[in-house]
Each structure stands twice: as C-alpha cells, then as structure tokens.
C-alpha cells in the first residue's frame, strides 16, 4: 500500500512512525511533514515487541518517508498529489482539513481516505453544533447556553455566578477556551472572543458552560459508522506551567493509562457517551468514520463530556500509539470499510508518558530557527521515542519551527518508571528558550 499522511505535528509523526511499521506499507508521503518524519523508514519492524522504542535508521532496508511541501489546508494540491502518486489510503491528522471537507473531496474523486467527512467534523468545527447534539441525544454534558449576542452571553454567565467556561464556537488551535472564576472574568472572556475577535471568525458564536468539578481525562474511540472501539484512558495537561498554572495550550504532555477509572468504569463511561452518540449520528444521517475524541470530566455525578474532537489528540496520539499492539493500517482500513466489529484492539500493559518541549514564549509569540541538540542521545535511550512537532531542517541542522517542538515519549512497567524515563530523555535535549512542565503524570502518582 502507498500512504499519504496529512499534517506536520507530533500527532502526525506518531501516526507515520506507527504506520511505517506495517508490512502492508510500501511507500509513504507526508504533507507537509517535519524534520523528524523525514527520518522514518517504511517497513521498519515493530520496536515495541522488543521492549524498546527506537528510531533505528540502519535497521531498515526500505525507503525513507518522503515529506512533500504542500500545506495541510491546500486541498486541491493534496488531491492532485494523491491522484498522481495513486495513493491507496490518505490519513488525515489535523482538524482544519477535515472541517474544510477534504474527506468529501477525495471520496468524490474516487480516493480512499481516513477521517470524518465535513458533516461529521462539525463535532469539532462547531462547539455550538456539538453542544446542541449532546442535549438532543441525552449525552451527559455540562449545563450550557449558546450565543451569538455578547450581552446575552454575559447574562447567562451571571446566572452561573461567573463560574463558567467560555468557548469560541469554531476552530482556534485548541486555545479558544477561557476558564472564568468570576463575573468580571467571564465578561472579559466574552468580550475577548466576541468583540475583540481574539480567535477571528471562530468567535462569532460562543458556548458558555457551567464550571464542572472533577478530574479531566481524554477518551478516544475508533469509529466506522456503526461501531465504536474505545481506547484506554489518557490525561492531557493543557496549561503551560506546572500545577495547571498559566495559559491554555494545545497540550504540554500526557500519559496513559490513568488510574481514575477501572476497566469496568471505563466501559460504563463508553456506553454512556458512545452509545447515544452513535444512535444520534444514525438518526441524523451522520456517517462518522475516524477517531472520536471526547474530553471528559469525571464529576461526582458521573462522566460528563466537555467537548468532542474529530481527530486524534496531540499529544495523546504519542502515548496511545506507543502502547497500541495492532497493525494501525489494518485498524484504519477497518474504520474506512465499516468492518471494525470484527477487530479486537490490543494494548501493551506498559505505561507511556509524553513530555512536550516547547519554544520560549509559547503559547504566546515565540522565535523560530533555534538549533536543537541531543536528539540522537535521547532517541537511543531504551523504551524512548522523540516525536517531532514544530521542527524543520535548516542547513543540515534540525531547528525549532513551532510552539510545541518535541514530544519526548517513554514506556515503562508503570507510570513512575515511564515518567522517569521520559524526563531522563528530556534532559539530553537542548535548544535556546526550551520550556516544559516537570509534573506530567504527577496527578496519577
């Protein structure tokens, strides 16, 4: 099979790395990719079976993954490339191309592509759509209101005593969510999104949710239109600084599994969320094929969905795919073909921890082009894999090229061992201004 992967972040590097291990794959392109993706080789043997997660370039006789300089949002050029190369399957990583309708476009032109179509991608591209869907179909969620008028939104915030979460309706790179502890904060949040347009057109409407108390976890499920297969739990760390301080980010690190749900409780949560979700999709003629990623708050009255995402989380992908024992190509094939009910998902009992190393200034403004050293030293550590996110190649040197630069990921017999291994690898890597949280997985320990 010839595969085209779309995207350039840590999620896409993890997808490429895992897909490249499949014996089904003969050639792979990534558009636009990054400086780590281009180092991966097609046909590499699975590293997990040997208990190590290494990037052995010399162990593979087959070709490197080729990065193609086409933006993930340039749908016409992506289509032309997939047609020219006769790609057997295109795998979409980020949310924007899904929201723009890349799946519909490829399917209309007779190409196989994995990910939700434009109608299904609304679960992420419109928080208003998602909130209304949950309320229509009895999916447990926070009490909320949806507004296109700032004054009305502020009145609803007041009814919650300002203890609320204000969310831009559209896509905002994971940053359009503002937590408020008072009415004055809530009014500032509404003004920032709806009046100052801090997130552009994404803020034309807002969802205001009650503030829920509890532990937040990330759930993922692979869907094929009728069947949903639940993953183990993971937990993201959204705030920039230790102790959940600082600004919201796209995610500063994650780990899996979490200790907050037993297997039985996870199955119960899956039924409470996924069963009405799939029924609702059937009732509304939404053909959901791809990953469904609900962010869930474990409250005293049970799990409640905060929001839906229509793609793999980042950095959740890094910890899931280092634990996944299935051939990912076969799983994505089953998702596209509607045959997931025949598949059993298999997971390593090992724990995985991913620590994100970010550019100085992130999630605000940050410089690019800072040389990165120590990558080889980190990658040769046992049970360790450094996934690239915002990196580029400049004059033969790997340099920073984004806010989140690397996802340093390690496996261990338990979370404590995996955490220690991940931070040992982080200490090997250096670039000017690098910052990272030092408490990834601490809540579990």
Secondary structure, DSSP 8 states (H G I E B T S, - for coil): -EEEEEE-SHHHHHHHHHHTT-TT-SEEEEEE--TTGGG-BTT---SGGGT-----GGG--S-B-EEE---TT-HHHHHHHHHHHT-SEEEE-SHHHHHHTHHHHHHHTT--EES--HHHHHHHH-HHHHHHHHHHTT--B--EEEESSHHHHHHHHHHTTTEEEEEESS--TT--EEEEESHHHHHHHHIIIIIS-TTGGGGSSEEEEE---SEEEE--EEEESS-EEE---BEE--EEEGGGEEEE-S-SEEEES-SSS-HHHHHHHHIIIIIHHHHHHHHTT---EEEEEEEEEEETTEEEEEEEESS--TTHHHHHHHHB-S-HHHHHHHHHHT-GGG----B-SSEEEEEEEE-TTTTS------B-B-HHHHHTSTTEEEEESSEEEETTEEEE-SSEEEEEEEEESSHHHHHHHHHHHHTT-B-TT-B--S-TTTTT-
